[in-house]
């Protein structure tokens, strides 16, 4: 790789719980990735716009509000509209397994529940980017 993997970590909607997102952002940084953290209460269009501007390899959403079946599909739609087919959309939070399966069917990458070891998330992103992006 010529440059570090770039990951956008985002919190969408009214979810104000950002401790997990900050832990993930720091652990990805410690794993050698460049991390852009958007802060709280981002809208899907803001997330995709920032991802385009920052030329990220992956977008990681933290969702604890129950809005995952609205936010992930909207971001996927915006990513497709902007030709971001080679950017990983992944994330985690409180997401029932049944909903995870539906999101996987839409093209969302692996989703991580609370308590997932951070190295597993970093390894997944690194492996996906290595296979799908030309760095």
N, CA and C of each residue as an Amber inpcrd file, in Angstrom:
protein
   405
   0.8340000  -1.1810000   0.0000000   0.0000000   0.0000000   0.0000000
   0.8800000   1.2460000   0.0000000   0.4620000   2.2130000  -0.7900000
   1.2080000   3.4610000  -0.8630000   0.7710000   4.4690000   0.1880000
  -0.4290000   4.3050000   0.7130000  -0.9360000   5.2270000   1.7230000
  -1.7500000   4.4380000   2.7390000  -1.9490000   5.0040000   3.9050000
  -2.7700000   4.3000000   4.9050000  -4.2230000   4.1950000   4.4460000
  -4.8960000   3.1910000   4.9410000  -6.3370000   3.0540000   4.7160000
  -7.0220000   4.2290000   5.3990000  -7.9710000   4.8340000   4.6820000
  -8.7110000   5.9880000   5.2120000 -10.1420000   5.5530000   5.5330000
 -10.5520000   5.7920000   6.7780000 -11.8720000   5.3730000   7.2480000
 -12.6150000   6.5680000   7.8240000 -13.8520000   6.7340000   7.3910000
 -14.7390000   7.7420000   7.9600000 -15.6180000   7.0530000   8.9970000
 -15.5910000   7.5190000  10.2320000 -16.4500000   7.0000000  11.2930000
 -17.5270000   8.0390000  11.5330000 -18.7910000   7.6020000  11.4610000
 -19.8980000   8.5550000  11.5120000 -20.9900000   8.1110000  12.4740000
 -21.6570000   9.1050000  13.0420000 -22.8520000   8.9210000  13.8620000
 -23.9820000   9.6960000  13.1830000 -25.0030000   8.9740000  12.7660000
 -26.1100000   9.6180000  12.0360000 -27.3450000   9.7720000  12.9010000
 -28.1610000  10.7270000  12.5170000 -29.4430000  10.9190000  13.1670000
 -29.3180000  11.5150000  14.5580000 -30.2910000  11.1970000  15.3890000
 -30.3880000  11.8110000  16.7080000 -29.6590000  11.0430000  17.7980000
 -29.0000000   9.9590000  17.4320000 -28.2560000   9.1490000  18.3910000
 -27.1260000   9.9800000  18.9970000 -27.1710000  10.2090000  20.2970000
 -26.1660000  11.0360000  20.9570000 -25.1230000  10.2520000  21.7140000
 -25.0910000   8.9370000  21.5440000 -24.1390000   8.0950000  22.2650000
 -22.9300000   7.8280000  21.3770000 -21.8340000   8.4830000  21.6780000
 -20.6850000   8.3890000  20.7750000 -19.4480000   7.7330000  21.3850000
 -19.5380000   7.2200000  22.5810000 -18.3580000   6.6070000  23.2030000
 -17.8260000   5.4560000  22.3520000 -18.7080000   4.5730000  21.8940000
 -18.2780000   3.4360000  21.0720000 -17.6230000   3.8800000  19.7770000
 -18.1960000   4.8770000  19.1320000 -17.6220000   5.3790000  17.8810000
 -16.2250000   5.9490000  18.1200000 -16.0620000   6.6280000  19.2340000
 -14.7410000   7.1930000  19.5510000 -13.7270000   6.0950000  19.8530000
 -14.1640000   5.0500000  20.5400000 -13.2670000   3.9160000  20.8210000
 -12.8370000   3.2630000  19.5110000 -13.7870000   3.0610000  18.6120000
 -13.4580000   2.4550000  17.3170000 -12.5200000   3.3740000  16.5350000
 -12.8070000   4.6490000  16.5040000 -11.9470000   5.5880000  15.7730000
 -10.5130000   5.5290000  16.2890000 -10.3490000   5.5190000  17.5870000
  -9.0050000   5.4560000  18.1700000  -8.3240000   4.1270000  17.8820000
  -9.0810000   3.0340000  17.9560000  -8.4670000   1.7280000  17.7160000
  -8.0750000   1.5680000  16.2480000  -8.8600000   2.1090000  15.3230000
  -8.4780000   2.0540000  13.9090000  -7.2380000   2.9070000  13.6660000
  -7.1870000   4.0540000  14.3140000  -5.9930000   4.9020000  14.2070000
  -4.7700000   4.1580000  14.7330000  -4.9270000   3.4980000  15.8880000
  -3.8270000   2.7440000  16.4710000  -3.4160000   1.5630000  15.6000000
  -4.3350000   1.0970000  14.7400000  -4.0340000   0.0080000  13.8070000
  -3.3800000   0.5320000  12.5250000  -3.0850000   1.8360000  12.4920000
  -2.3660000   2.4040000  11.3530000  -3.2280000   3.0330000  10.2820000
  -4.5170000   3.1850000  10.5570000  -5.4140000   3.7840000   9.5760000
  -5.5730000   5.2710000   9.8430000  -5.8710000   6.0210000   8.7870000
  -6.2560000   7.4260000   8.9510000  -7.7520000   7.4410000   9.2050000
  -8.1730000   8.1320000  10.2520000  -9.5770000   8.1390000  10.6360000
 -10.1060000   9.5580000  10.6280000 -11.2460000   9.7210000  10.0020000
 -11.9730000  10.9840000  10.0150000 -13.2410000  10.7100000  10.8190000
 -13.4240000  11.4100000  11.9290000 -14.6130000  11.2340000  12.7560000
 -15.5130000  12.4440000  12.5580000 -16.7530000  12.2070000  12.1480000
 -17.6510000  13.3020000  11.7890000 -18.3240000  13.9670000  12.9810000
 -18.3330000  13.3060000  14.1240000 -19.0740000  13.8490000  15.2540000
 -20.5300000  13.4010000  15.2090000 -21.3040000  13.9340000  16.1170000
 -22.6970000  13.5270000  16.2950000 -23.6450000  14.1800000  15.2900000
 -24.7950000  13.5240000  15.1410000 -25.9710000  14.0600000  14.4450000
 -25.7280000  14.4290000  12.9830000 -25.0130000  13.5660000  12.2850000
 -24.7840000  13.7620000  10.8540000 -25.9590000  13.2140000  10.0550000
 -26.2220000  13.8070000   8.9260000 -27.2360000  13.3130000   8.0010000
 -26.5440000  12.4510000   6.9560000 -27.2460000  11.4650000   6.3740000
 -26.6030000  10.5970000   5.3860000 -25.9090000  11.3480000   4.2480000
 -26.5280000  12.4120000   3.7420000 -25.8890000  13.1530000   2.6460000
 -24.5970000  13.8220000   3.1040000 -24.5530000  14.2520000   4.3570000
 -23.3320000  14.8530000   4.9020000 -22.2210000  13.8140000   5.0110000
 -22.5800000  12.6000000   5.4220000 -21.6010000  11.5210000   5.5620000
 -21.0050000  11.1800000   4.1980000 -21.8620000  11.0050000   3.2000000
 -21.3730000  10.6380000   1.8680000 -20.5580000  11.7770000   1.2610000
 -20.9960000  13.0070000   1.4500000 -20.2350000  14.1560000   0.9400000
 -18.8360000  14.1900000   1.5690000 -18.7610000  14.0040000   2.8710000
 -17.4670000  14.0080000   3.5500000 -16.6080000  12.8450000   3.0620000
 -17.2160000  11.6780000   2.8840000 -16.4720000  10.5110000   2.4050000
 -15.8790000  10.7730000   1.0180000 -16.6360000  11.4290000   0.1640000
 -16.1250000  11.7870000  -1.1640000 -14.9830000  12.7870000  -1.0550000
 -15.1670000  13.8170000  -0.2520000 -14.1530000  14.8560000  -0.1010000
 -12.8510000  14.3030000   0.4800000 -12.9690000  13.3600000   1.3820000
 -11.8000000  12.8020000   2.0720000 -11.2170000  11.5860000   1.3560000
 -11.8580000  11.1430000   0.2530000 -11.3870000   9.9950000  -0.5250000
 -11.1420000   8.7800000   0.3690000 -12.1760000   8.4020000   1.1300000
 -12.0370000   7.2920000   2.0690000 -12.1750000   5.9470000   1.3740000
 -11.6330000   4.9360000   2.0280000 -11.7430000   3.5570000   1.5710000
 -12.9270000   2.8570000   2.2220000 -13.3400000   3.3620000   3.3750000
 -14.4250000   2.7380000   4.1200000 -15.1740000   3.7790000   4.9340000
 -16.4760000   3.5110000   5.1100000 -17.3390000   4.2960000   5.9880000
 -17.8220000   3.3470000   7.0700000 -17.6370000   3.7440000   8.3200000
 -18.1280000   2.9640000   9.4420000 -19.1820000   3.7510000  10.1970000
 -20.3780000   3.2040000  10.2580000 -21.4730000   3.8700000  10.9710000
 -21.6890000   3.2290000  12.3280000 -21.8570000   4.0480000  13.3240000
 -22.2330000   3.5860000  14.6500000 -23.6830000   3.9830000  14.8730000
 -24.5330000   2.9680000  15.0730000 -25.9620000   3.2530000  15.2320000
 -26.4990000   2.5000000  16.4450000 -26.9660000   3.2650000  17.4070000
 -27.5740000   2.6940000  18.6120000 -29.0340000   3.1000000  18.7460000
 -29.5310000   3.8770000  17.7960000 -30.8570000   4.4840000  17.9160000
 -31.9910000   3.6370000  17.3630000 -31.6760000   2.5550000  16.6640000
 -32.7190000   1.7560000  16.0300000 -33.0510000   2.2190000  14.6230000
 -32.3400000   3.1970000  14.1060000 -32.6150000   3.7390000  12.7730000
 -31.7820000   3.0720000  11.6770000 -31.1770000   1.9410000  11.9770000
 -30.2780000   1.2880000  11.0270000 -30.9470000   0.9070000   9.7070000
 -32.2390000   0.5490000   9.7350000 -32.9260000   0.1340000   8.5000000
 -33.3210000   1.3330000   7.6350000 -33.1270000   2.5210000   8.1300000
 -33.3310000   3.7400000   7.3450000 -31.9910000   4.3230000   6.9110000
 -31.0490000   4.4020000   7.8380000 -29.7850000   5.0950000   7.5670000
 -28.8790000   4.3030000   6.6340000 -28.6640000   3.0170000   6.8990000
 -27.7780000   2.2390000   6.0200000 -28.2700000   2.2240000   4.5700000
 -29.5660000   1.9260000   4.3110000 -30.0230000   1.9360000   2.9130000
 -29.8800000   3.3070000   2.2500000 -30.1350000   4.3820000   2.9900000
 -30.0030000   5.7260000   2.4140000 -28.5520000   6.0200000   2.0500000
 -27.6380000   5.6630000   2.9130000 -26.2210000   5.8890000   2.6020000
 -25.7960000   5.0130000   1.4260000 -26.2550000   3.7570000   1.3800000
 -25.9420000   2.8940000   0.2240000 -26.4320000   3.5390000  -1.0740000
 -27.6540000   4.0690000  -1.0620000 -28.2210000   4.7190000  -2.2420000
 -27.3610000   5.9050000  -2.6700000 -26.9950000   6.7470000  -1.7120000
 -26.1710000   7.9160000  -2.0200000 -24.7870000   7.5120000  -2.5200000
 -24.2320000   6.4510000  -1.9620000 -22.9350000   5.9700000  -2.4230000
 -23.0250000   5.5040000  -3.8780000 -24.0810000   4.7730000  -4.2090000
 -24.2560000   4.3040000  -5.5900000 -24.4320000   5.4790000  -6.5410000
 -25.2240000   6.4710000  -6.1280000 -25.4380000   7.6570000  -6.9670000
 -24.1390000   8.4120000  -7.2280000 -23.1800000   8.2890000  -6.3110000
 -21.9140000   9.0020000  -6.4320000 -20.7650000   8.1060000  -6.9080000
 -21.0970000   6.9130000  -7.4160000 -20.0810000   6.0280000  -7.9750000
 -19.0910000   5.4910000  -6.9650000 -19.5330000   5.3240000  -5.7490000
 -18.6300000   4.8550000  -4.6840000 -18.7470000   3.3430000  -4.4980000
 -18.7060000   2.6160000  -5.6020000 -18.8740000   1.1640000  -5.5520000
 -17.6850000   0.4480000  -4.9240000 -16.5450000   1.1210000  -4.8460000
 -15.3500000   0.4920000  -4.2750000 -15.0530000   0.9970000  -2.8640000
 -16.0650000   1.5390000  -2.1890000 -15.9270000   1.9980000  -0.8160000
 -16.7690000   1.0860000   0.0710000 -16.1690000   0.5820000   1.1290000
 -16.8520000  -0.2970000   2.0690000 -17.7870000   0.5120000   2.9620000
 -19.0140000   0.0190000   3.1200000 -19.9330000   0.5580000   4.1220000
 -20.1100000  -0.5220000   5.1720000 -19.6330000  -0.2510000   6.3620000
 -19.6980000  -1.1910000   7.4740000 -20.1930000  -0.4350000   8.6930000
 -20.2770000  -1.0980000   9.8200000 -20.7000000  -0.3980000  11.0120000
 -21.0270000  -1.3420000  12.1390000 -21.7010000  -0.7810000  13.1150000
 -22.0660000  -1.5900000  14.2620000 -23.0030000  -0.8590000  15.1690000
 -23.3930000  -1.5680000  16.2000000 -24.3240000  -1.0200000  17.1680000
 -25.3570000  -2.0580000  17.5460000 -26.4930000  -1.5750000  17.9600000
 -27.5890000  -2.4520000  18.3680000 -28.4230000  -2.7580000  17.1230000
 -28.1050000  -3.8550000  16.4590000 -28.7780000  -4.2370000  15.2190000
 -29.1660000  -5.7080000  15.3250000 -30.4570000  -6.0200000  15.3070000
 -30.8760000  -7.4200000  15.3840000 -30.3290000  -8.2350000  14.2030000
 -30.0500000  -9.5130000  14.4430000 -29.4830000 -10.3880000  13.4140000
 -30.3410000 -10.3990000  12.1510000 -31.6440000 -10.4340000  12.2990000
 -32.5460000 -10.4420000  11.1400000 -32.3340000  -9.1930000  10.2800000
 -32.1730000  -8.0480000  10.9180000 -31.9210000  -6.8080000  10.1820000
 -30.5320000  -6.8160000   9.5580000 -29.5580000  -7.4020000  10.2710000
 -28.2190000  -7.5190000   9.6830000 -28.2860000  -8.2800000   8.3640000
 -29.0180000  -9.3740000   8.3580000 -29.1300000 -10.1870000   7.1420000
 -29.7470000  -9.3830000   5.9960000 -30.7730000  -8.5940000   6.2940000
 -31.3890000  -7.7430000   5.2660000 -30.3920000  -6.7180000   4.7450000
 -29.6200000  -6.1120000   5.6390000 -28.6340000  -5.1070000   5.2350000
 -27.5190000  -5.7540000   4.4030000 -27.0920000  -6.9650000   4.7860000
 -26.0900000  -7.6700000   3.9820000 -26.6140000  -7.8870000   2.5680000
 -27.8960000  -8.2170000   2.4560000 -28.5120000  -8.4300000   1.1400000
 -28.5300000  -7.1720000   0.2870000 -28.4830000  -6.0070000   0.9240000
 -28.4510000  -4.7250000   0.2040000 -27.0290000  -4.3200000  -0.1840000
 -26.0370000  -5.0670000   0.3290000 -24.6560000  -4.7440000   0.0010000
 -23.8540000  -4.1110000   1.1160000 -24.4520000  -3.9810000   2.2950000
 -23.7140000  -3.4530000   3.4370000 -22.6970000  -4.5060000   3.8710000
 -21.4990000  -4.0540000   4.2570000 -20.4650000  -4.9670000   4.7380000
 -20.8040000  -5.5090000   6.1150000 -19.8810000  -6.2540000   6.6630000
 -20.0740000  -6.8810000   7.9700000 -20.4430000  -5.8380000   9.0210000
 -21.3680000  -6.2270000   9.9030000 -21.8230000  -5.3640000  10.9910000
 -21.4000000  -5.9830000  12.3170000 -20.9840000  -5.1380000  13.2390000
 -20.3850000  -5.5990000  14.4840000 -21.2290000  -5.1990000  15.6860000
 -21.6000000  -6.1730000  16.5260000 -22.3660000  -5.8470000  17.7380000
 -21.4510000  -5.2840000  18.8270000 -22.0460000  -4.6560000  19.8410000
 -21.2410000  -4.1750000  20.9670000 -20.4260000  -5.3270000  21.5580000
 -19.2220000  -5.0010000  21.9800000 -18.3630000  -6.0020000  22.5850000
 -17.4250000  -6.6990000  21.6160000 -17.5490000  -6.4130000  20.3280000
 -16.6420000  -7.0160000  19.3470000 -15.2300000  -6.5000000  19.6080000
 -14.2490000  -7.3970000  19.6650000 -12.8670000  -6.9200000  19.8270000
 -12.4830000  -5.9800000  18.6860000 -11.8760000  -4.8730000  19.0320000
 -11.5790000  -3.8570000  18.0230000 -10.6280000  -4.3610000  16.9430000
  -9.7450000  -5.3000000  17.2820000  -8.8280000  -5.8170000  16.2620000
  -9.5820000  -6.5720000  15.1740000 -10.7280000  -7.1760000  15.5110000
 -11.5330000  -7.8650000  14.4930000 -12.0830000  -6.8590000  13.4750000
 -12.4890000  -5.7010000  13.9530000 -13.0120000  -4.6640000  13.0630000
 -11.8970000  -4.1410000  12.1710000 -10.7470000  -3.8520000  12.7520000
  -9.6030000  -3.3650000  11.9700000  -9.1720000  -4.4110000  10.9390000
  -9.1160000  -5.6760000  11.3390000  -8.7200000  -6.7460000  10.4140000
  -9.7030000  -6.8600000   9.2610000 -11.0020000  -6.7790000   9.5670000
 -12.0170000  -6.8640000   8.5140000 -11.8640000  -5.7230000   7.5130000
 -11.7280000  -4.5100000   8.0020000 -11.5770000  -3.3590000   7.1060000
 -10.3110000  -3.5070000   6.2700000  -9.2130000  -3.8650000   6.8950000
  -7.9430000  -4.0180000   6.1770000  -8.0670000  -5.0890000   5.0780000
  -8.6670000  -6.2400000   5.4260000  -8.8210000  -7.3190000   4.4440000
  -9.7170000  -6.8960000   3.2870000 -10.8360000  -6.2260000   3.5980000
 -11.7660000  -5.8020000   2.5490000 -11.0860000  -4.8010000   1.6130000
 -10.4390000  -3.8260000   2.1780000  -9.8000000  -2.7880000   1.3710000
  -8.6880000  -3.3900000   0.5130000  -7.9250000  -4.3180000   1.0670000
  -6.8560000  -4.9710000   0.3090000  -7.4160000  -5.7040000  -0.9040000
  -8.5820000  -6.3260000  -0.7480000  -9.1920000  -7.0710000  -1.8570000
  -9.9210000  -6.1870000  -2.8680000 -10.4360000  -5.0380000  -2.4400000
 -11.3290000  -4.2620000  -3.3050000 -10.7950000  -2.9130000  -3.7880000
  -9.7400000  -2.4250000  -3.1800000  -9.2210000  -1.1010000  -3.5520000
  -7.8040000  -1.2400000  -4.0660000  -7.4310000  -0.3760000  -4.9470000
  -6.0740000  -0.3520000  -5.4990000  -5.2840000   0.7510000  -4.8160000
  -4.6840000   0.4050000  -3.6740000  -3.8900000   1.3910000  -2.9500000
  -2.4510000   1.1770000  -3.3270000
